[in-house]
Amino acid sequence: MDLAFTPEELAFRDEIRTWVKDNLPADISHKVHNAMRLTRDDMQRWAKILGKKGWLGWGWPTQFGGPGWNAIQKHLFEEECALAGAPRVVPFGPVMVAPVIMAFGNAEQHKRFLPGIASGEVWWSQGYSEPGSGSDLASLKTRAERVGDKYIVNGQKTWTTLGQYGEWIFCLVRTSTDGKPQTGISFLLIDMKSPGITVRPIKLLDGECEVNEVWFDNVEVPAENLVGEENKGWNYAKHLLAHERTNIADVNRAKRELERLKRIAKAEGVYDDLRFRDEIAKLEVDIVALEMLVLRVLSAEKSGKNSLDIAGLLKIKGSEIQQRYTELMMQAAGPFALPFIFEAMDAGWQGDFPGGVVANAPLAANYFNMRKTTIYGGSNEVQRNIVAQTVLG
Ligand SMILES: Cc1cc2nc3c(=O)[nH]c(=O)nc-3n(C[C@H](O)[C@H](O)[C@H](O)COP(=O)(O)OP(=O)(O)OC[C@H]3O[C@@H](n4cnc5c(N)ncnc54)[C@H](O)[C@@H]3O)c2cc1C
């Protein structure tokens, strides 16, 4: 196993770095570096810039219009984007549903759906979880009944991230109650403008409405929107979740946020406190260890081995690290990490904030927001069970 980059890989990294520097809008990177709220337009503007270059589907093979990069090149691309302060690409289209459509969809679906995902024009959401069916996803109840050349969908999805912007949603639906719960699930692509769909926001601890409930009331979905075979959706869903968990580890963002933590600790005068610096050092060691783990996975992939079975491990460590740096930032800012000022997350906010560093105001909201990371994408408790079974045996 060789974890060092080759001269070609380093040259590739320079090329990406230069392109990102020249193309990432300064107002967007300013917001990312200071944890300010990104609007729908901010996220989609960056997605379209990447799309125009052919890099929004940076993990895609050339056959489907992607750059055909290997695992190391993908990693270097993600790292350069994160360090430069690019927004995290909303993964539901390019990272989650696209690989499923490529692997299990038909030629017509490739032609119909992939271009809109690759260009960043079409916003996708993920409709897996339901009330009572999160960890126990196979118990999901949203029904899709085949009537002629349509499915009639009834039920409810929940925790749908950014579903308020969603134009399409990929859903797991129940098409049979025979046999094991897993064998009666299908994978449907649903136009969110269809009559009978209602999206209701859920307000979270940080005051934002990042997640939603999505209701389906006799929604008609053309049967041609079924991916793969009826009742085989569980297999496709598992394919997608492995991608989701690797993506959630986000070691590159952790490296950027570690530098921000150090800046905040210095600005607030706690960097000289040995105990506080100990905490930063422990976090840094864990981030380096996570990076080594990611590089081991990439090195294995480069030599043709499939390492996605440790995706759960990456998700556990990555999400815990994300929670730790937001906690340390809030501790560093102390009383200036205000409990909740909604407007403080907007660019240019200069509210009444005597004595503190204005840029630190969103830290508490961020802390609250990041509590989600050990829950979504499959909770860490459940991931530990999976790792115990698949890795330890
Ligand atoms: C911010 C956020 C965004 C999300 N975005 C989306 C989205 O876009 N689309 C989507 O489909 N879903 C989304 N989810 C849903 C997410 O996948 C689920 O919340 C997650 O799978 C946990 O399910 P649950 O909430 O039903 O909790 P439950 O499954 O009810 O779990 C409750 C608690 O019990 C523990 N637990 C459950 N089973 C076991 C077990 N077997 N062993 C040990 N402990 C166990 C869990 O770890 C957890 O602590 C999102 C969630 C959040 C918080």
The ligand as an ORCA input file, in Angstrom:
! r2SCAN-3c Opt
* xyz 0 1
  C     -30.862     16.314      9.398
  C     -31.334     15.020      8.812
  C     -31.445     14.909      7.445
  C     -31.944     13.722      6.876
  N     -32.119     13.686      5.523
  C     -32.763     12.615      4.981
  C     -33.124     12.614      3.600
  O     -32.838     13.568      2.849
  N     -33.804     11.554      3.109
  C     -34.124     10.469      3.892
  O     -34.719      9.526      3.379
  N     -33.796     10.439      5.216
  C     -33.130     11.491      5.764
  N     -32.826     11.483      7.114
  C     -33.294     10.366      7.938
  C     -32.217      9.506      8.546
  O     -31.704      8.608      7.609
  C     -32.846      8.807      9.762
  O     -33.113      9.801     10.725
  C     -31.936      7.761     10.356
  O     -31.841      6.651      9.503
  C     -32.444      7.269     11.756
  O     -33.781      6.874     11.668
  P     -34.893      7.460     12.675
  O     -34.772      8.957     12.698
  O     -36.208      6.877     12.287
  O     -34.476      6.957     14.117
  P     -34.749      5.503     14.733
  O     -34.483      4.474     13.711
  O     -36.106      5.512     15.373
  O     -33.637      5.420     15.852
  C     -33.787      6.060     17.124
  C     -32.557      5.725     17.967
  O     -32.480      4.298     18.164
  C     -31.206      3.804     17.737
  N     -31.367      2.491     17.108
  C     -32.332      2.138     16.214
  N     -32.156      0.831     15.838
  C     -31.061      0.376     16.493
  C     -30.359     -0.871     16.516
  N     -30.765     -1.910     15.775
  N     -29.262     -0.977     17.307
  C     -28.830      0.076     18.063
  N     -29.465      1.284     18.095
  C     -30.553      1.427     17.309
  C     -30.722      4.821     16.720
  O     -29.301      4.829     16.643
  C     -31.228      6.133     17.301
  O     -30.366      6.609     18.292
  C     -32.287     12.632      7.703
  C     -32.149     12.742      9.099
  C     -31.685     13.913      9.652
  C     -31.565     14.018     11.153
*
